[in-house]
Amino acid sequence: MRARRAFAAVLLLGAGAACVPAQADPVGPRTIQIRLHHSRFEPSTIQAESGETLRFVIVNTDPIDHEFIVGDGSVQELHELGTEASHDPRPGEVTVLAGETVTTTYTFDEQDQLFGCHVPGHYAYGMRGVVLVG
């Protein structure tokens, strides 16, 4: 009888341990700080893994507004030709006012991506960079 109770107690304890909810990853996405300085991105080249989500902290040290737009060439062209004066925060697209710091996240697939500023003349001036995936 004693052995049966001990066995039941072990089963109950084991079942409780099996029902513990999984813990969220405390680390979260990797953070990359981007500095906007003299209408340039610093750094202008970033590494990411396929499927990785990066959290970008964009610090604008310039006295003028900028943008941070992540996407492939067609996304960059769309924004270069587009008419949006500013961007509501959405993944990979933010307006960065002069002297401000903003954040955005972006999850990368298997292909390299570009990032750029499409305030008139900025992209042509060279305000762009690349995220190398893989």
N, C-alpha and C positions, 0 to 999 in steps of 0.2 A: 504494500500500500504506500509506504514511504517512497519507494522508487518511482511509483506512478505519479505521485504529487511532484516530485523533483523533476521528472520528465515533462510534466505539464507546465511547470514554472519556466523551464528552459524554452519550451515552445512559445510561451507567451512573451518572454523577454526577447526572443529572436524575432517574433512577428513585429513587436514594437520597433525594433531597430530597423527592420526592413521598410517600415512606413514613414521614416523620417524624410521630410521633404528635401529635395536637392537644394543646395545653396547656390545663389547667383554668383557669377564670377566677380570677385571683389575688385579685380584689376580693371575691367572695362576696356573700352577701345584705347588704343595707343594714341597719345596726344602729340601732335606736331605743331610747333609754334612757327608761324610765318610772320615776318616783319615786312611791312610795306615802307620802303625808305627810298627817297629820290625816284619815285615811280618805278620801283623794281621790287620783285619778290625775293626775300632772303629767308630760306634757301630757294633756289629755282628748280632744283631736282630733288625728288623724294622717292624713296623705295617703299613699296607695299606688297603684300602677299595677295594672291588671288583669294577672294572671299573676305579679306580683312576690312574692317571698318576703322577708319581713322577719324579722330576728333581733331579738327583744325582750330587753333586759337590764332586769330589774325589780329595783329597789332598795327594800326596805321599811325606811323610817326610823322607823316607828311601833313602839311597844312591844307591839303585838298582831299576830296572824297575819292574813293576807289571802289572796286568790286572784286569779289573772289568767286569765280565761276569754274566749277570742275565739270569736265565732260570731254567727249571725243571731238574730232575736228568739226563735225556737223553741228554740235552744240555750240562750239566757239563761233562758227560762222553765223549761226542763228542770232547769237547775242551781238555779234559785231554789226550785223545788219538790222538788228531789232531796234525797238523804240522805248523799251522799259527804262525809265529814268532812275528807278531804284527797284530793289528786289525785296519782297516779303521773304522772311527767312524760310527757306526750304533746303532740303539736303543738297549741299554742294553749291548753293547760290546765295550769296549775301552781299549787301551793300555795307561798306565800311567807311563811316563818316570820318572826317579829319580828326585825328587825335583819339579815336575810339578803338576799343577792343571788342571783337565779336567772335562767336564760335559757330561752327557748323560741323556736321559729320557727313561722311560719304563712304559707302561700301563699294569696293572695287571688284570687278569681275576679272576675267583673264587677260584683258587687253590694257595696254598703256593708256593713260588719260592725260589730258592737258588741263592746265588752269590758267586763267587770264583775267585781265581787267578790260572791260569794254566801255569805259567812259571814253567819249570821243577822242581818238588819237592815241590812247594809251596802249592798246594792243599793237598797233603799228609801230609805236615807239620801242616796243620790246617788253612790255609788261606782261610776261607770260612765263610759264614753267611746265614741267612734265612730271608725272607720277609714273615711274617704271614699275610694272607689276610682274612679279615672278621671282 
